[in-house]
Amino acid sequence: MNNSIGFSKRRSGIIQISAFFLIASFGTLHAQTIKGTVVGKTNGALPGANISIVDTGAKTASSLDGDFNILSPKLGEVMIKVEYIGYETQTIPVTVKEGTNDMGYITIIPEDKTTKDKVGNIQEVVFTRPNALTQAKAYEIKRNNSAIMEVIAADAIGKLPDRNAAEAVQRVQGVAVARYHGEADQATVRGTPFAWTSALFNGNRLPSANVLGNRSFVLDVVPSELIQFVQVSKAITPDMDGDAIGGSINFITRTAPAKKTLSVSGAGGYNTFSQDGTYNASLVYGDRFFKNKLGVLLSGAIWDRQWGADSFDVTYNTGAASDVQKKSISTIMMKRYMGTRRTIGLNGGLEYKFNVNNKVYFRGMFNKFDDIRPVYESYVDYTNSRYQYNFRYSHYQTELYGMELGGEHSISQKLSLDWMLSDYQARYFLDTPSTNEIKGLPISTFRQKITGGFNNLSSDGKRYWGFDSPDGTGGEYLNYGSDVKDPNEVINANKLLLSQLVISKLDNNERDKIARINLKYDLNPNITLKVGAKYRDKNRTSTFGYNAVFLPGASVGIPNSPALLSLSQLATTNPPKGTGFLNGMNGNYNSYIMNPPTKDQLFQMYSPEFLQQYGFRDFSSAESNATSVYTGEESVFAAYAMAEIKASEKFKIVGGFRNESTRLTLNGSKATKEGTPATTVISPSVVESNYNAFLPMLHLRYNFSPKSSLRFAYTRSFIRPNFGDMSPGSSIDNTSNPFTITRGNPDLQPTFSHNFDMMGEYYFNNIGIISGGIFYKKISNIVFSDTSILNIGGTDYMVTQSKNLQDSNLFGFEAGINKRFDFLPGFWNGFGVEFNYTFIDSKVEVPRTVGGIQYFDKTTLPNQSKNLFNAILYYENKKVMIRLAGNYRGKSVETINQKLGTDYYIWSDKNFTVDFSASYDINKKIKVFIELNNLSNESLRLYMGDNKKRVTSNEWYGSRGQLGIRWQIF
């Protein structure tokens, strides 16, 4: 051993440690290993199965593929015991020989539960319900994992109407989701900002094409049907990526099954808002060939839906000099979305087992999300005394595709190795309009002057809500009326004049190439050592805030320019049908519905011929457009070492460290003023950020019994700043009202956190659990998005820039239960309840200077809700499954205004949705199901300051449902 160590000292890094393990393993070549795969009779591979050798201390758990590897302390006859929740325990004799002993597939069967009357006669035999067995998979993975983790199996995802990857995790204890027009698209663990939770696929963080330059992956591009397991880690271990302050969500895609399978599903449905149809379908095929050496998997899913949403949005004059007038209303916007969304996912996998000690695999996937949504916006602009109407045709396209190649190898009976190479790419882009060489989002703006003024103004001549008004004049937003003095002066297609054409470019492309390797060495049955390394090369190209702006000469005073066109002079079409416009409010707003331009007419307006004929000139900001484009290169090298120590039969220790070194370069442009008179000069700009993250970690687990345990964890983790937040330039958006400026901050620092977690778990005999715990995070260098108002040349601009805050802390506790009422008689024993609750309290101090005096405003972390809970009432028997689920997320601060203080922070209101699902097994192979979403018709509400009636946005998107069939052909 000393010679081995001496040899190791002459090497470095992972090669050094690997050499030590290889040499140390030479003395174990005559040891004996037992390998096999645990599968259920009707439920495929069983991960997390407990395998032990009777009358010895040798124990292990099966992997996600059901594979296990256990060292036998002796040769000859031994008894292998296989235990799994909801399945009969099996004890199998094995004659152990030197080397590797392959048991092949071990099939276990569901246990039965026999009930008897008082005199001992058999009254009823109830076989464990198939729906319950899917939960058993999740619990076994959770119970045997070193990390503090929640797990969902694919079968359990299908129990509720969750159609994409984000919606699949919203039921997990401590997880919250963000909703985008009624569909979840991002997820976060324990209420932290969304970028603080790492979304992984098969253990790797995927590239993000997020339009804002965030690192958070938009999960609505991936259909839930392609997912095999979801692991939500609340306290990570050193072998996981360290950029996860909130936690990590690992989506494990489907792999080759243990036996031949073919299943299809199809469903059709209805959206109550669009009053139109939806459909989805999926197919999964898998098989094994060449004596089970070659495994093949193909899966695909499509979800096509008509959808819509109405939104009532308000901007306030927060740039006013008077504190009172800062809460006066600048604009009211009434908006309708109506369109089509289509999600397509394809997943393929190959697995080849050369022998029991060597396996290689290949996975590839392609996902496409098309979001086609014409948008219709009607404004009442109190600041400029005019109506405004915007029409845009939005066809956002998101693609995620790539592949990975990996292997798992047993080098000796004690040393194993796994490796992976992956290459994934994410794209977000628009390729409209077809008539202009510039591609992006085409937005046409029409304006109509209001000459008669307004009624219902306050004594200072401003428009308020009644509770903010100096004299109480103004009313509430749900009863909104424009209060135009002349009742005949309504928004009118004959008077709405084409005043601006804009193409907004929103192109993002990110590609990740990753190589990783892990080595595991079983020093003895009680100590396992692991080391590993990962290298990631990321390349990003981003365009955000690039606007091609065309203005008609008549609107800017150019002599002899053609007259402005009215909306009625263009080719128009009927407005979209659907539910009543803004029917979540109390008034009638049909007068704001315009006949929009046709799609062809909108595109034609950007043709060179149209622009020339009607006197449009290019007024694009060369400064803004030049600084809105950047490229980024980031390389990360990570290495870790950890030990898993079985200190006793009941006490386990996992400790180690991870080190991640990051090198980031952003190439962009910056604008400066030079000379007299000052002129704008565009010059290249480079941002470099190099830093190291050393992350020690310790996990302790004490098992009071096979069914109960207490866990403790200390971890250090971090989050890298977003690319968009550090970009060297700035961008101007003059399509919004008011105009906005987004600036990068090259000086941003990464955020670090010391995390402490304690969790207790108790597993019921009938596949249930009760758990609870507390957690604390000490956080430094928080990044927040600051907003302020800047007046340039008499025009107000809303400026957004990310900044670092001082230290903060977060404390919380969580509790959950899943209990089947099978102790009740007859029909009633099919009922059960699942409930989890999380309380989170964070404190952040935001510095603010007023009159030369510095104040510290106290608030919470952005996106952090104080209260989260899921409540599910379910009924299950051998043929029927019914679930009624409620999901609650409390209010959270979304935007911090450092300059003005807490009265001007933007909050997201509490949100409670109710969903329903049910299925009926016609026979063992065919199942019919029904899924209903948002039965509570919940809306999404944002407001400013301390009053929820000071709304900034209220969006309604209705309910949806579908009826379908699943056929397990074999």
N, C-alpha and C positions, 0 to 999 in steps of 0.2 A: 504493500500500500504506500509506503514512504517513497519507493521508486516512482510509483504512479503520480504521486503528488509532485515530486521533483520534476517529472516530465511535464506536468501540467503548468508549472510555474514558468516554463520556457515557452509557453504559448499564451494567447490572449483571447478574450471574448468568448463567444460560444464554442469556437474550435477548441479552446483550452478545456472547457468543461466537458465537451463531447468526448474528447480523447480520454479524459479521466474515466468516464463511464464505460467506454469501450474496453479499456484495459481492466477496470474493476470487474467487468462482467465475465472476463475470461475464466475466473475461478468458479463460475456458476453454470458452466455449460452442461454439467451433469445433473442440474436440478431438474424438476419435473413440473410441467405446466399443464393445466386442464383448461381447454377452451371450448366454447360452444355459443349457440344463439338461442335465446328464449323467445318463443312465439306463443300467442294465444290461439286457441282452436279456431276462433272466428274473428280475431281482432289483430292479426299481423304481429310484427315485432313488438316486444314488450320492453321498453326502456326502464331502467331503475329497478329491475328485479334484484332481490337479495339472494345471493348465492353463497353458500358456506359449505365447508367440509365438516361433517358431524364429528364431535368430540375433539376438535382442534380449534385454534383461534383464527383459522384462515377464513376471511370473508371478503366479498367484493360485490359490486353492483354492475348490472348490464348497462351498456352504452345506449345512445339514442337508437342505434340499429338493433338493439337486443343482444349484442355481442358481449361476452365476458371472458376474462382471463384471470385464473386464480392459481397461485402457487401451492402445490401439495407438499406438506412437510415429510411425506414418506412415500415409499413405493408400495405396490400391492393393492389390496382391496380397501377402498374408502367409500363413504356414502356422501353423495352430493345432495344438498337440500336446496330447493328452489321455492322461494316465498314471494307472493305478490298479492296486493290488496284485491279482494274480490275473486281470487282464484284459489283453487285447492292447492295446498302445499304438497310438493312432490319430493320424495326421497329416492335417489337413483344410485344403484351400485356401479362403481367404476373401478376397473383394474388399472392402476397407474403404473406406467412404464417410464423409463428415463426419456427425457426430451419432451416433446409436445404431444398431448393426448387430446384428440379432437372428438367431442361428443356430438358434433353436428347440431341439428335443430332439436331443441327440447320443447315439446308442445305441452302446455298446461291448459286445464279446462276451468271454466267458471265454477265456483263453489255453489252448492245449494244450501238453502236454509229451511230446515224442517221445524214446523211448529206442532205442538201437541196440546191436547186438552188436559184437564185436571187429572184424569185417570190414566193418562199416558197414551191414549189412542192418537194415531197420526191424524191431524185435522186438515193440514194443508202443506203442500210443498211449493215454495216460491223460489224459483231460480233467480239468481242475481240478474237484475234488469240490464239489458245490453247498454242502455244509455248511461248507467252508472259505471260500467266498466271503462268507458272512455275517460271518466274523471280519475279512475285509478292510475292510468298512465301518468297523468299530470302530478298526482300526489307522490308517486314513487320517485319521479325525477326530482321533485322539490325536496323530499325527505332525505335523499342520498347525496344531494349536491353540497359542495363545500360553501358556496355562496348563499347569502340570504336571497331567496329567489321565489317567484311565483311562476307557474307553468300552465299553459293551455295546450291541449291536444287538438288536432284538426277536427276530430269528431265533435268535440265540445264547441268549437267555433261554429259549426253548422247547426247547433241547437238554437242560436239566436240570429235574427236577421241582420247580420253584420257582413257587408259585401266587400269591404276593402281592409287592408292590413291595419289601418288606424282604428277602424271600428271594432276589429277583432280584439283589441286590448283594452277597450274602454270599460270592460266589466271587471278588470283586475284591481285588486285592493291597492289603493294608493296611486292609481293612474288616472290622469285627466286628458281629455282630447280637445283640440280646437276644431270648430265646425266652420266649413266654408260653403255657404249657400246650402246648408242642411246636411252636408256630408262631412264626416270627420276626415281630416287630412294630416294632422300632426298629433303626437302623443308625448306626454311628459310624465315622469315618475316623481311622486311626492311633491307635486305642485311647483316645482322649480321652473324657470323659463324653458321654453321648448328646446332651445339650442343646447341646454345642459343635459339633455338625455340623448345618448347615442343610439341611433337606430342601426342595427347590424343585420346582415344577411349571411348566415352560415359563419358567424364569427368575425366578419369584416364589415367595417363601416363603408357604406356605398357612397359613390359620388352624388352630389346634390346639384340639381339644376334650378334650385330655388331662385326665383326672379329677384329677390331682395339681396342675394349674395350670402344668405345664411348657410350654415353648415347643416341645419336640420333638414332631414330628408322628408320630402312630401310623400306620404304613404298612400295617398289615394290612387297612385299609379299601379299598385300591385293588388290583384284580386285575392281575396282571402282563400279561394279554393286551391291556390298554389302552395299554401303553407302547411307544413306537417306539424310543427311545434312552435310555440312562442315562449321564450324564456325571458322573464322580466327580472333582472338582477338589481336588487336595491343596495347591496353591498358587494362590490366586485372583488375578484381574486386577482393575484398578479398576472395570471395567464390571460386576462381580458384587457381590452383597450382601456387606457387610463383616462381618456377624455370623457368622463361620465360623472359629473357631480351629482346629478339627480339619480342616475342609474343608467342601465343599458337595456334595450329591448332587442333581443336576438330572434329574428325570424328564420326558422330553419325550413328550407324548401323540401319538397317531397323527394325521397330517394327510392331506389329500387326495393320493392317489397320482398318479403320472405317467400311468397308464393304468387302464382298467377292471379291477377286481378284486373277487372274491367268494370268501370262504373260510369254511368252517364246521368246527367240531371238537366232538367229544363223547367223554366218557369216564366209565366207572364203576369203582368201586374198593371197597376194604375197609380198615377200621381194626382192627388186631389187638387194641387195648385195648377199645374198645367192642364189638368183634365184630359190627359193623354196617356198612352200606353208605355210600358216598360217590358223588357224581357232579359233573361240571362240563361246561359247554358254552360255546362262544363263536362269534361271528359277526363278520366284518369285510366291509363293502361300501364300495367307493369307485369313483368314475367322474368323467369330465370331459365337459362339455357346451359348446355354443356355441363351437366351434372351440378347445376347450381353455381357454377363458377361465374357466369356472365349474368348480371342483372340489368334490366332495361326499364326505364320509366319515361312515359310521355304524359303530360297533362296540359290542359288548355282550358281557358275560361273566357267568356265574353259577357259583358253587362252593358246593355244599351238602354238608356232611359230618357224620356222627355221630362223636363223639369222646369221649374221657374221660381222666382222670388220677387217680392216687392220690398222696397226699402224707403224709409223716410229719414233723410239725413239733414243735419243742421250744422252750420259753421257759425262761430261767434267772433265778435270784434275784439279778440284778445290782445291786439296791438294798440288799442285805444289808450289815451293818456289817463283817463279817469278809471278808477277801480270799478265803479258802478257800470260804466259803459263797456268794460271788458266782457261783460256777460250779456250784452245786447246782441241781437241776431243779425248776422251778415247775409246769409243765404239759406233758403230752404230748397232741398232737392227731393223730388218724388221720382223714384226710379223703378223700372221693371226689367227683370231679366227673364228671358224665355228662350230655351234652346234645347240642345241635345248633348248628352254626354255618352261617351263610349269608352269602356275600359276593356282592353284585350291583353291577356297574359298567356304566354307559352313557356313551358318548362320541360327540359329534357335531361335525362341522366343515364350514365352508364357506370357500371361497377364490375370490376373483374377481380376475382380471388384466384391468384396463382396457386396458393396453398393456404393452409390455416394461418400462416405467419405473414403473408404479404397480400395486400389489396391496394388497387388503384381505382380512382373514380374520376368521372368527368361530369360537370353540371353546366348547363347553359340555359339562359332565359332571355326572353324578349317581352317587354311590357310597353303598351302604348295607351296613352290617355288623351283622347280628343275632347276638348271642351268648347263646343260651338254655342255661342250665346250672343245674339243681337241684344244690345242694351239701349233702353229708351229712357232719357233723363229730362225731366222738366224742372226748371229752376224758377223760384221767385227771388230775385236779387234785390234786397232792400238797400244795400250800399250804393248800387249804381242805378236804382229805380228802373229795372227792366226785367223782362222775362228772358229766359234762355232755354233752348232745347238742343240737346246733344243726341246724336245717333251714331253708334259705332257697331261694326260687325266684328265680333271677337271670335277667332278660332285659335285658341291656345292649344299647342301640341307639346306633350311631354313624352319622352321616350327613355326607357332604361333597358340596357341590353349588355350582355357580356357572358363570360364563361370562366370556369375555374377547373383546374386540374390538380389532383392531390393523391396522396397515398398514405397507407398505414402499414407499418412494418414492425415485426418483432425480431430484433437483432439477436437477442438471446432470451433465455427464460426470464431475465430480470430487466432487460433494457428494450424499450420500444421507442419508435420514432414515427412522427406524422409530419407531413409537409403539404403545402398548398401554394400554387401559383394562380393568380386571378387577374383578370382584365375586364373592368366594367366602365361603361360610359353612360352619362345622363345628359339629355338635351331638352331644352325648353325654347320654343321658337314659334314665330308666326310667319306665314309666307303670303300674306295679303298686303295691299291689293294687287291684283294681276296686271293693272294698267300702269304701274310705276316701278322704276328700278329699285326704289327703296321699299323694303318689306318690313311690315310691322302691324301695328294696330291702327286702322284708319278711323279717325274721329271727326265728324262734321259738326260744326257749331252754328246755331241760328240764334239771333237776338232780336228782341222787340222792345222798344222804349215804352215805359209806363209814364205817361205825361200828367195824369191827374193826381198822383200822390197816393197816400195811404191813410186810412182811418186807424183807430185803435193804437196810435202811437203814444208813448209815454210823454211826460212833460218836457223831456229833453229832445224830443223829436225822433227817438230811437224805438225800434221794435224789440220787445222783450216777451218772455213768459211772465205771467202775472206775479209769481213769487220773487222774481229778480227786479221787477220794475220799480222805479222810485215812487210811483204813485199807485202801484198795484194793477196797472192796465196791461192786459196781454193774454190772459187765458192760459190753457195747457195744450201740449202738442197733440194729444189724442183728439182734440176738438178743433184742430187747426183750420183757420181760414186765412186767405191772403190779405183781406181787409183793403183791397184796392178801392179807392173812393168811388170811381165810376164803375158801376156794375157791368157796363157794356165793354169795359176795357179788359177783356179776357185774352188769354194766350190764343193766337190766331195764326193759322198757316199762311194767310195772305200777308200778314205783317211780320212774320218771323223771317229775317233776312240772313242769308248765308254770309257769315262774318269771319269764319276761320276754318281751315282744313289742316289737320295734323296727322302725321304718321309717327307713331311712337314705337321705336325699336325696343324689343325685349328679348334679346337672344342670349342664351347662356349655354355653355358646353363645359362639362367637367369629366375628366377621365382619371381613373385610379388604376395603377398597376401595383400589385401587392405580391410579396413573397414572404412566406412564414415557415418556420420549422419549430417543432417541439420535441424534446427528449424526456422520457420518463424512466426512472430507474427505481426498481423496488429493492431498496437496501436490505430489507427483511420484511416479514409479514406485517410489521407495525410501522414502518417508515418508508415513505415514497418521496423521492426527490424529482423535481421537474425544472427544466430550464428551457428557454426558447428565445427566439428572435423574430422580429418582423420588420420588413422594410416596405414603405409605401411611397410611391412617386405620384404626385397629383399635379395635373395641369388643368388650368381653368381659363376660359375666355368669356368675358361678360360685357354685355351692353345693356345699360339701364339708365333711362333718362335722356336718350338720344331722341330728339324730336325734330322732324322735318315740318316746318311751320309755313303755311301759305296763307297770305292775307290779300283780300281784294283791294285794288288801288283806291276805290271809292271810300273804303272804311278808314284809310290813313291819309286822305286828303290829296291824292295824286290827281292833278287836273286831267279832264277829258277821259276819265276811267269809265268803263261800262257800269251801268246801274247794278246795284246789288240784286241778286236773285232771291225771290221768296221761296219758302218751302213748297207752296202750292204750284210753283212753276216747274217743279221737278217731277220726274216719274216717281209716284208713291204707291204704296200698297196698304192694305188694311192692317191695323194693329193686331198683335197676336191675341188669340183667345185664351181663355183660362178663367180662373176665379176672378171675382170682382176686384177692381184696382184698389189697393190699399184698404181692403175690407177689414183689416185689423184695427182700423181707426174708426172714428164715429161719424165722419163727414162723407160727402159725395165728391170724389175727385176725378170724375170722368172727364171734366172739362180740360184736364191737363193731358189727356190722351191724344196724341197726334197721329196722323197717317204718316209713317216714316218713309224715307226714300227706299226704293227697292235695293237689293244687294247690288245688282248690276249698275244702278244709277250711282250708288255710293262709290263704287270702284271707278266708274267713268269720270267722276269729279276729280280724280287724281291723275287723269291722263294729261299729257302735255298739251293736247289740243284744247281740252276744256279749260285748263289753267290759263292758257294764252287768250282764248276767246273772251273770257270773263274777267280779264285783267288781274289775275292772281300773280303775286310775286313771292319769291322765296325770302322769308324773314327769319329763317332759322338762326339760332345762336351758335356761331362757330365756336365760341368759348365753351358753352355748355356741352355741345355735341362732342367736341374734342376731348373733354375731360370725363365723359361718361363711359368711355371704353377702356378696359384694362385687361391685362393677361396676368396670370399668377402661376407660379411654380412653387410647390411645397414638397419637401422630402422629410420623411419621418423615419428614424431608426429607433426601434424599441427592443429592449432585452429584459428578461426577467429571470428570477430564480425563486423557487418556493419549495417548501417541505410540507408534506401531510403526515402528521404524527399521531398514531393511535396510542395515546398515553395509557389508556386502560380500556376495558370493554365498553365503558360508558363515556369516556372523555377523548375528544379529538381536537388536535391543534393544527391549524393551517397558517403558516407564516411565510413571509418573503418580501420581495420588493420588485418594482418595475421601474425602468428608467426609459423615458422617451425624449429624444433629442429632435428638435424641429428647426428647419431652415426654410424661411419663406421669403420669396421675392415677388413683388408686384410691380409691373411695368405699366405706366399710364402717362397722363399728361396733366400739367397744371397751368393755370392762367394767372399772369401777373400784370400789374399796371406799370408801364415804364414811360419815361420821357415827359416833355411838356409841350403841348397838352398830352395828358396821359393816354396811351394806347394799350390795348390788350395784346400781350405776347404769350403765345402758347409754346411751352417747352416740355421736353420729356421729363418724367419724374419717376424715380425708382424708390420703392419702399422695401427695406430689408428688415427682417425680424428673426433673430436667432435666439433660442432659449432652450433650457433643459428642465425636465420635470422628473424629480426623484420621488417615487411614490412607495413608501413602506406600507405594509398591510398585515393585519393579524386577525384570524378568525378562531373562535373557540366554540365548541359544541359539546354540550353535556346531555346525554340521553338518560333520563330518569327511568325510562322503560322503553321497550320497542315502539311504543305508541306516543311517547312524549319526550320533548327535548327543549333545551334552552340554548339560544345562540347569542354570541356577542361578536361584534366586529369593529375594528378600527381600520379605516382606510384613508389614504390621501389621494385625491383625484383632482382633475383640472379641466378647463375648457379653453380651447383656442379661440381667439377673436374671429369673428366672421370676416370673410374676404371683403364683402361690400362695405363693412364698417371701417376698414383700413385703407380702402382704395385712395389713391393720391389725389383724385379729382373731385368734382362736384357736378351735379346735374340739376337742371331746371325743368319743371313740369308746368307748362302754361295751359294745359287742358283742364286742370282742376280749378276750383273756385273756393278759396283764394289760390293763387299760384304757390307752388312749393319748390323749395331748394333742398336737395339732399347732399350732405357733405361727408367725405370720409375723414377719418382721424388716424393718420399713420402712427401715432404715438400710443395706441391702445396696448395694454398689457394683458397677458392671459390671466384667467381667474382660477384661483386655487382654493381648495376646501379640505379641512380636516373633518372626517365623518365618523360618528359613533352610532352604532346600531345595536339594539338588543331585542330579540324576538323569541317568544315562546310558542310552541305548537303542540297540539294534542290531536291524534288521529282516532276517529271513531271506528268501530269494527265494521260498520256498514257503509264504508267509503264516504266519510265526511271528515270535517276538521273544524277545530276552533283554534284561533291564533290571535296573538296580540303582541305589541311591542312599542318601544319608544326609539326616537332617533334625534340626533343633534348634529348640526353642521356649522363649523366656523369658517367663514368665507372671506376672502380678500380680493380686492381689485374687481369688484362687480362691474360689468359693462351694462349700461342702460342707454336707452334712446331718448335724447333730450330734444324737446321742441321749443321754439320761440318764434316770435313775429319780428320780421325785419322789413323796414320801409325803404324801398329803393325807387327814387324818382317819383314819389307820390303813390306807389303801388305797394301793397302789403304782400309779403312773401312769408309762408310758413317754413321755417328752417328746421331741418332734422339732422342731428349729428350724434354719434355714439361717443360716450365718455366713460372713464373709470370712476367708480366710487370707492370710498374707504371700506374698512372691514364691516362685515355684517354677520348675523347668525340666524339660524333657523332651528326651530324645535317642533317636534310633533309626536303624535302617537297614533296607532292604528289598531283595529280589532276586526275580526271577521269570523263568520261561522257558516258552515254548510252542513245541514242536518236533515237526514231523511227520517220521516215519521213512521218507519216500518214497525214500531212498537204498537201502533194503533191497529184496531181490528179491521178486517175486510177491506172495503174500498178505500178507507181513509189511510191505509199504510202506504199508499202511493204518493202522498203529499210530501213536500219538503220545502225548506227555505234556505236561501243563500243571502247573506247580508254582510257587507263590509263597510267600515267607516274609517276615514282618516282625518285627523285634525292637524293643521299645520299653522304655525305662527312664526313669521320672520320679521326682522327689524332691520331697516336700512335707513341711514341718515344721509340726506341729500343736502350738500352745502349750497347756500344762497346768500348773496350779498345785496343788502338794501341800504342805501345811504351810507356806504362805507362800513357798515356793520355786517358781520357774517352770522347767518342763522343756519340751523340744521333742521330741515323738515324731516319728520319721521314718517316712514311709509313701509310697505312690504315689498318683497321682490316682484318684479314684473311677471305677469302670467300666473302668480301664485294665489290659489284659492285657500281660504282658511278651512273650509269644510268640503269634503268629498264623500259620497256614499253610493253604493249600489244595493238595490233590494230586489230580490228575485223570488217569486213564489212559483213553485213548479209541481207538476203531477206527472208521474211516470209509472207505467206498468209494462208488460211484455210487448204491447203493441202501440200504446199511446204515450206521447210526450207533449206536455203543454207548459209554456213558460210565459209569465208576465213579469217584465223587467223594468225597473226604474233606475235612471242614471242621473245623479245630481252633482253639479259643480257650482260652488259658491262664487261670489263676486271676486274679481281680481283687477289690480291696476294694470293697464296695458301700456300707457304712455306717460312718462314723467316730464313735467315742464319745470326745469331747474330754475329758470329765471323768475317765473311768476308764483311758484309754490303749489301747495297741495290743492287749492281751490280750482286749479286748472289742469289737474291730472285727469286722464281719460280712463274710465273704469268699464269693465265688462260685467254686466249684471249676472246674478245667479241664473242657472239654467237647469231645468228638470225635464227630461224626456221619458216617455213611457213607450215601450216596445212589447210586441207580442209575437210568439211563434208557437206552432203546434205541428205535430206530425202523427201519421197513422201508418203502421206497417201492415200493408195488405197481405203480404206473406214475407218469407225470410229475405226476399230479394228486392221487393218493390215497396217504396214508401212514398206517400203523398204528404205535402207540407204546405203550410201557409205562414207568411211572414208579414208583419205590419210594423211600420216605423213611425215614430213621433205621433202616437195617438193623442198625446196631450196638446198637439198643435203649438208647441213651444216656439217662441221667436228668439232672435238673437238681439240683445240690447246693449248699447254703449252709451255712457253718459259722462258729463264733465262735473268734477268736484263732488260736493257732498249731497247733491239732490238728484235722485234717479229720474226726476221729471225733466231735468236739464239734458235732454237726450242729444246725443250726437249722431246716433244711428239706431234704427229699429228695423229689423229685417224679418219678414214672414216667408216661410217656404212650404208650409202645409205638411201633409202626411203622404205616405206611400205604402203600397202593399203588393204582394204577389202570391200566386198559387202555383205549385209546381209538383214535380215527381222526380224521385231518385230511383235508379235501377242498378242494383249491384248484380251485374250479369254473371260474374264469377270472381 
